[in-house]
């Protein structure tokens, strides 16, 4: 019995050596987690500091973590090289439209898959699973050809529509939907509510966490996406900020203008971080509950 | 067993019973048709998008992969030429090899980091747990493009802090992104840094579902912490693990952004993966036929891992 290490036992029940051992474990665990957090945060700190450093400090050797003086002079450099406002506008348009459209379309399909016993449901289910395994890159060439045939390359519509529904989102929402107590549903059906009414007034409000999670996934994913907006745009004015940054980095010969690039990165990241800050707790909880049931 | 008397009773009931069944069947069919009609409005919008922009383009890509399409010419059928070229060209074979190397480096590292940190964060004696969880999760919301730019700066041999700090403690690293040996691990490191916090959150949720009593029982049986990890934690995390492995594998096969920004496939093509070639062949060299064929090979690789994972998790379930 002396060997047991039950966490529910008060520490006073044991000898001083064991208590010290426990304390050391606690200290070590706290230090380890702190170290991981520092590693996670460090590159972000580097982006912020470099964006606010004058060029000569960025290029100095030995490199210092913090500059001699702080400056905002990198910011105009970003606006010189990139049509920032326009690209930021495109980024917002893409992220918001895809988020709104896919929340609506995915939740409708997810509702049918969760609650309506229609014929062909299992066939549809299997088809969707297979579809999920198709890497997006496989679609890149044909989508580009299709959309250019429709004259939609370089337009916001062309960038948004192919993303208006996605299988991951459908499955994610279905997962959240089927956890809603079936009694609510049955009661509404007995009361003669239409399926759409049940969807709108019972299922959607009760799956707010799922909608928020999917919405955030889509918002972040499209805000950060680089390849698709890069392929789908002909000029800087049509790009999103992330794609613009990537190509800015790609076109500069010789040394990369780090200060300007980091200032641009900061501009592209700040809106996302602000949105995240408002709903971070619920979003992280939503992410956590997506993994539980597979 | 209980079915035997009921069969006998229906036989005795005979004709009238059957008439009732037909009426019931008809009612069932009518209800089914009602369900089908109701479902259409819910299913159609998303299905339309998926058919037009996912299923059709997949078949289209298959078609293109048998042609010499460039985006400018009138495509001609070339049969399996693209596929033959892929499997006989050193460049594409290397790209496939590089992709597998990326997966081999990325998958275990990400899963191990995510699980280890989740287990640390799962301790009850941790200070500022919520805040730590958020900080470790934050890289996930930053774009890979920005992450790659930041890390490119950090490891830059001329102005980066990492080579400098390491040199101060006596470790002299080469120019990581120009080294054929180190470029790929460096690119992988960026992906691990960006993504492990996300999987950590999922593991953390999974750990909540492992019954505490099992740990206590194992301790009483004299199991050490490693034994408890193998016999209690890992089996308890099985469904979570399946989910994580599938997501991590998919992410690994589709890595592109940080390679595009940090190495452009170099040095000496050591970081040129299949996705990178799909992009460069398709959209800079305009060999869309070959790019499509390559993307099908990518799909094949993804499927192999997906099916393997399915088989493994099935077998584990049987062993339970």
Contacts between the chains, C-beta under 8 A, distances in Angstrom:
chain1	res1	chain2	res2	distance
A	3	B	219	7.8
A	3	B	222	6.4
A	4	B	216	7.9
A	4	B	219	5.5
A	4	B	220	5.8
A	5	B	219	5.6
A	6	B	216	5.7
A	6	B	219	6.9
A	7	B	124	7.1
A	25	B	125	7.8
A	26	B	123	7.8
A	26	B	125	4.3
A	29	B	120	5.5
A	29	B	123	5.4
A	29	B	125	6.9
A	29	B	126	6.3
A	30	B	125	7.8
A	30	B	126	6.2
A	30	B	127	5.7
A	32	B	120	5.7
A	33	B	117	7.2
A	33	B	120	5.1
A	33	B	121	6.4
A	33	B	126	6.2
A	33	B	132	5.3
A	34	B	132	7.5
A	36	B	117	5.4
A	36	B	120	7.6
A	36	B	132	7.9
A	36	B	136	6.0
A	37	B	132	5.2
A	37	B	135	4.4
A	37	B	136	5.8
A	39	B	193	7.3
A	40	B	135	5.7
A	40	B	136	4.8
A	40	B	138	6.6
A	40	B	139	5.5
A	40	B	193	7.2
A	40	B	197	6.3
A	41	B	135	5.6
A	41	B	138	7.2
A	42	B	154	7.9
A	43	B	139	7.5
A	43	B	147	6.6
A	43	B	150	4.1
A	43	B	151	6.0
A	43	B	154	6.3
A	43	B	193	7.0
A	44	B	138	6.9
A	44	B	139	7.4
A	44	B	142	6.8
A	44	B	150	7.3
A	46	B	150	5.5
A	46	B	153	6.5
A	46	B	154	5.9
A	46	B	161	7.4
A	47	B	146	6.7
A	47	B	149	7.7
A	47	B	150	4.9
A	50	B	153	6.4
A	58	B	159	6.6
A	59	B	158	7.9
A	59	B	159	5.6
A	60	B	159	7.4
A	61	B	158	7.0
A	61	B	159	6.6
A	61	B	164	7.6
A	62	B	164	5.3
A	63	B	159	5.4
A	63	B	160	6.4
A	63	B	161	4.8
A	63	B	164	5.2
A	65	B	161	6.4
A	104	B	45	7.8
A	105	B	45	4.9
A	105	B	46	4.2
A	105	B	49	6.4
A	106	B	46	6.2
A	108	B	41	7.6
A	108	B	42	4.5
A	108	B	43	7.4
A	108	B	45	6.1
A	108	B	46	6.3
A	109	B	42	6.3
A	109	B	43	5.6
A	109	B	45	7.6
A	109	B	46	3.9
A	109	B	47	6.9
A	111	B	42	5.4
A	112	B	39	4.7
A	112	B	42	3.7
A	112	B	43	4.8
A	116	B	35	5.7
A	116	B	38	5.8
A	116	B	39	4.5
A	116	B	42	6.6
A	117	B	32	8.0
A	117	B	35	5.5
A	118	B	35	4.9
A	118	B	36	4.7
A	118	B	38	7.4
A	118	B	39	3.5
A	118	B	43	7.5
A	119	B	32	6.4
A	119	B	35	7.7
A	119	B	36	5.4
A	121	B	39	7.7
A	124	B	43	7.1
A	124	B	47	7.7
A	128	B	50	7.7
A	131	B	50	6.4
A	131	B	54	5.6
A	131	B	55	6.7
A	133	B	299	7.2
A	133	B	302	6.1
A	133	B	303	5.9
A	133	B	306	5.8
A	134	B	54	6.5
A	134	B	58	5.5
A	134	B	299	6.2
A	135	B	250	7.6
A	135	B	253	6.5
A	135	B	254	5.5
A	135	B	275	7.7
A	135	B	295	6.9
A	135	B	298	5.5
A	135	B	299	5.7
A	135	B	302	5.8
A	136	B	254	6.8
A	137	B	254	6.4
A	137	B	256	7.6
A	137	B	275	5.1
A	137	B	278	5.0
A	137	B	279	7.5
A	137	B	295	5.2
A	137	B	298	6.2
A	138	B	57	7.9
A	138	B	58	6.2
A	138	B	61	5.4
A	138	B	292	7.6
A	138	B	295	4.1
A	138	B	296	6.7
A	138	B	298	6.8
A	138	B	299	5.5
A	139	B	53	7.5
A	139	B	54	6.5
A	139	B	57	4.6
A	139	B	58	6.7
A	139	B	61	6.8
A	140	B	278	6.7
A	140	B	279	7.3
A	140	B	282	6.5
A	140	B	283	7.9
A	140	B	291	7.8
A	140	B	295	7.2
A	141	B	61	6.1
A	141	B	64	6.1
A	141	B	278	7.8
A	141	B	282	5.0
A	141	B	288	4.9
A	141	B	291	5.4
A	141	B	292	5.2
A	141	B	295	7.2
A	142	B	56	7.9
A	142	B	57	3.8
A	142	B	58	7.6
A	142	B	60	3.8
A	142	B	61	4.6
A	142	B	64	6.3
A	142	B	292	7.3
A	143	B	53	6.7
A	143	B	57	5.3
A	144	B	282	7.9
A	144	B	283	7.7
A	145	B	60	7.4
A	145	B	64	7.6
A	145	B	69	7.9
A	145	B	71	7.3
A	145	B	288	7.4
A	146	B	56	7.9
A	146	B	57	6.5
A	146	B	60	7.1
A	161	B	49	7.2
A	161	B	53	7.0
A	162	B	49	7.4
A	162	B	53	3.9
A	162	B	54	8.0
A	164	B	49	4.9
A	165	B	45	7.2
A	165	B	46	3.9
A	165	B	49	4.0
A	165	B	50	5.7
A	166	B	50	8.0
A	167	B	50	6.9
A	167	B	54	7.8
A	170	B	46	6.5
A	195	B	38	4.9
A	195	B	42	7.2
A	196	B	41	7.3
A	199	B	42	7.4
A	220	B	140	8.0
A	220	B	141	5.3
A	223	B	143	7.2
A	224	B	141	7.9
A	224	B	142	7.4
A	224	B	143	3.3
A	224	B	144	6.8
A	224	B	145	7.1
A	224	B	146	8.0
A	225	B	143	7.9
A	226	B	143	7.0
A	226	B	144	7.0
A	226	B	145	4.9
A	226	B	256	7.7
A	226	B	257	4.8
A	226	B	260	7.3
A	227	B	256	5.7
A	227	B	257	6.9
A	227	B	260	7.9
A	227	B	279	6.8
A	231	B	279	7.8
A	231	B	283	6.1
A	242	B	143	5.0
A	242	B	145	5.1
A	242	B	146	7.7
A	245	B	145	5.7
A	245	B	146	7.2
A	245	B	149	7.1
A	246	B	145	4.9
A	246	B	257	7.3
A	246	B	260	6.5
A	246	B	261	5.8
A	249	B	149	6.2
A	249	B	261	5.7
A	250	B	260	7.5
A	250	B	261	7.4
A	250	B	264	7.6
A	256	B	152	7.4
A	256	B	153	7.8
A	258	B	153	5.3
A	258	B	159	7.4
A	261	B	149	5.6
A	262	B	149	7.0
A	262	B	150	7.3
A	262	B	153	7.1
A	265	B	145	7.8
A	265	B	146	4.2
A	265	B	149	5.6
A	265	B	150	7.1
A	268	B	143	6.9
A	268	B	146	6.5
A	269	B	142	5.9
A	269	B	143	7.4
A	269	B	146	5.8
A	272	B	141	5.9
A	272	B	142	7.8
A	273	B	138	7.9
A	273	B	141	7.1
A	276	B	138	7.8
A	276	B	141	5.2
A	280	B	134	5.8
A	280	B	137	7.9
A	281	B	130	7.7
A	284	B	133	6.7
A	284	B	134	6.8
A	284	B	137	5.8
A	284	B	201	5.7
A	287	B	137	8.0
A	287	B	198	6.8
A	287	B	201	5.1
A	287	B	202	6.8
A	288	B	201	5.2
A	288	B	202	6.4
A	288	B	204	6.4
A	288	B	205	3.6
A	289	B	205	6.5
A	290	B	202	7.2
A	291	B	201	7.9
A	291	B	202	3.4
A	291	B	203	7.7
A	291	B	205	5.6
A	291	B	206	6.2
A	291	B	240	5.4
A	291	B	243	5.2
A	291	B	244	6.9
A	292	B	205	5.5
A	292	B	206	6.6
A	292	B	209	6.6
A	292	B	239	7.6
A	292	B	240	7.0
A	293	B	239	7.1
A	294	B	239	4.7
A	294	B	240	7.4
A	294	B	242	5.8
A	294	B	243	4.5
